[in-house]
Amino acid sequence: MSNPQAAPAPRTTIAVGESDPGMPRFKAVKAAITAALVAGEWKSGEFIPDQSRLAQRYSVSIGTLRKAIDELVAEKILIRRQGLGTFVAAHGPVRNRFHFFHIIDGDGSRQLPKPELLAFARGRADAREATELQLEPGARVIRIGNLLRLAGERVVLDTIVIGAAMFADLTEPRFRNRDSTIYSLYQTRYGINVVRTHERLRAAAADRRASKLLGLRAAAPVLEIFRVAYTYNDVPVELRHSVVDTSSRFYEADRGKVEAKR
């Protein structure tokens, strides 16, 4: 990882003054920093320039700059490291465990799931997929089936849909042989950083396929999760449907601490 003091100042400047005049100045700075991230000025895992340099770049006070950074840190787009500086969040096993994977054991312990690829196919987006992913009707998509195990037990059945144009060279071997999480693959190979997800949950009965793959009795109670994952500026990048056997596990999400920081 690069030294924060050695990071060169970005050459491209987004004019804060060109933002909505009714927007608070720190929000405009936040939007400008986000635009720089989208443009790839600072890569995942890299330190951003120190606050004085950024304040000078955007012609704002340190206090205004700090409020913008605080929001990006609260949203886990940026991460502060005591004594070193602030860097762009990078996806990996630890971040996946504590931020995007919410299934825990009955005793409250957490562990990373072990995936098993069930399907990888290309097709055309149906109406719902096109709407959720903001694609043209019938746009090409990639559909992926994944089975996740915890402590050797089959727990989660995922169906993932992504736009083929956004992941142009993604192949089954490339997906299967990734060296970290799916979101890490999106980030390291395609420069797509998942910064938030929106989920809807409901109780359901396992259908025949889910019962077979999860080793459940017919129509056993399960948790269904419908997730859309977003990158910067709320651009959707992934649609995911999960069926979870929660007979001995819980879904846990602690969002209050993040909200309290905003």
N, C-alpha and C positions, 0 to 999 in steps of 0.2 A: 504494500500500500504506500502511496506517495506521501512525502512529508508535506504538511499543510503550509509550511513556510516557503516551500519550493514551488508551490502551484502557481503557474503564471496567471496574470490577470487576463480574464476573457477579453477578446478584442471586439466582440459584438455587444453593443449596448442597446437594450430596449428602453425607450424613453418613457419614464414613469408619467411624465406630464401629458402623454397622449391617451391616458386611460380615461374612463368615465369620470367627469368632473365631480360627480356626487359620491364617488368611492373614497372611503378613508385612505389616507396616504399610505399607511402600512399595508393595506389590502392591495394597493396598486404595486407596491414593491414586491409583495408576495407573488402577484401575477407575473411580474417581470422576471423574478427568479425562476418561477415555474416555466416560463417561456424559454429561458436559458437552458433549463434542464431538458426540455423537449428538443431544443436545437442541438443537444449533445455537448454543450460546452464543458460540463462536468459529468464524468461517467460514474456509473454505479461503483461505490466503494472508494471514490476519490474525495479528498477534502476540497471544500470550496474555499475561496479567499477569506481572509479574516474580516471581521465586522467593519473595521475602519476603511478597508479598501472597498468593500461593498457599499458602505454608506457614501463614500466619495463617488463611486460609479453611478449611484442612483440619486445623488444630490439630496440626501436626506440626513437627518440626525441619527446618531447611534441608537437612541431610544426607539425611533421609528423603525429602523432596520431590525433591531432586536425583536420587536413585536411581530414583524413579518417572519423572522426566523423561528420564533416561538411557535407560531401556528404550523409551520412546516414540520417542526420537530414533533408537535402534538399529533400530527397526522401521519407521523413515521415516514415522511418523505425524506427528511434529513434526520441525522442522529448526531448528538453531541458526545464528544469523548473528552472527559475531564483532562485538562492540561495539554490537549492536542489540538482541538478545534472541532469543526462541524463537517460531517461528510455525507455524501449521498447514500441512502440506505441501499444495501445489497441483499438480495435474497439468498438464503442458504438454509441448512437444516435448522439452525437455532431460530431464525426469524420465522420460518414456516411453523415450527413447533409452537411458538408463543403468540403468533399474530394471525395466522391464517388457518391453522388446524385446531378445531375446537373439541375434538372427542377425547375424553379422559377416562381413565380406569375408575372403577367403583370406589377405590380408596383415594381418589384425587390425583394420583400420579399420572405423568405424561410420558409418552414415548412416540418416536417417529414411526409412521406407518411404513410397512414394506409393500411396495406396489407390485402388481402382476398385470401386465398388459394383456387385455382380452381381445381388443379389436382396434383396428386403425383403417379407416376408409374415407374416401373422398366422395362428396355428393353435392347436392344443391340445397340451399337453405330453404326450409319451409317458412310459412308466414311468421310464426312466432320467433324462430331463430333470426330471421331477417330483421324483425322489429327490435328484438333485444340487443342485437349486435350492430344495429344501424347499418345494415347492408341492403343492397338492392335485392328485390325479390328474385329468388332463384340464383343468387350469387353462389359461387363455389365455396364450400366449407370442408373442414376436416372433422370427422367424428371419431372420438377415441373412447374406448371402454377400459376402465381400470378397476381392479379389485385391490383393496387395501387390507392388509393384515396387521393386527396388533397382538404381540406375544404369540404369533403363529395362528391366531384365530381370525377367520374371515369376518370383517366388521363393516366395511364400507364398499358399496358398489357405485362407481362414478361413471357418468356419461358426460363427456366434454365435447363442446362444439366451438371451433374457432374459425375465423375467416381465412381461407386459403391464401388470399392475396397478401395478408399481413405476415404469413409464415410461409413464404413462397417455396423455400427449399426443404421444408420439413418432411422427412421420410419416416417410415416405421422404424428402421434401424436407428436413425438419429434420435428419435423419441425414446425408444426402448433402452438405448445405451447411454442416455444422459447421465452425467456424473453427480447430479444433485436433484433438487426439486424441480417440478414443472415450471414454477414461476422463475426459478433461477435460469432455466433453459430459455424462457422468453427473454429474460434480461440480458444474459451473457451473449447469446447468439443473435438475437433480433433487436436488441436495444429497447425492448418494451418492458417497462417497469410497472408492475401491478402495485398501485398505491392504495387502493381501497376495494372493498367488495360490498355488495348489497345482497342480503340473504332473506329469503322467506322460508319459514318452516311450518310443517304440519304433520300431524299424526296420520298414519296410513296403514293399510294392510299390504303385506308383501305380495306382489304378483308372482306368477309361476317362475319366471326367469330369476327374479331376485331371491325367491325361496330356494331355488336350486343352487345358485351361485354362493349365497350366504349360508347355506346349510340350515335353513329354517323350515319349520312346518308350514304347510299351506296357509296363506292369509295371516301369517304371524304379524303382530304389531311391529311397525318400524317407524323411524323418523325420516321424512322426506325433506331435503334441503334444495332449494332453487337459488342458485347464486349467479350473479353477474359480476365479473371482475373488471375493474377500470384502471386505465393508466392516467397520465396527466390530463387535465382539462376534461375529466369525466368522459373520456373516449372508451367505449366498451371493447374488450379484447377477448373475453371468454365467457361462454355460457356453460354452466355446470349443473347437472341434476345428480344428487347423491341420495342413495337409500342406505340407511344406517341401522344396524342391529344395536339397539340401546338396552337390550335385556340385562346386561351387566356393566353398562357404561353410561356416561352422561355427555350431553352437549354443554360446554361451558364457554362463555364469552364475557370477559370483564371489560366493558367499554366505559365505565364510569370514570376511571382514572384518566383516560384520554380526554374525555369531555371536560374534566375539571381543569385541564391544562390550557384550554382554549380561552 
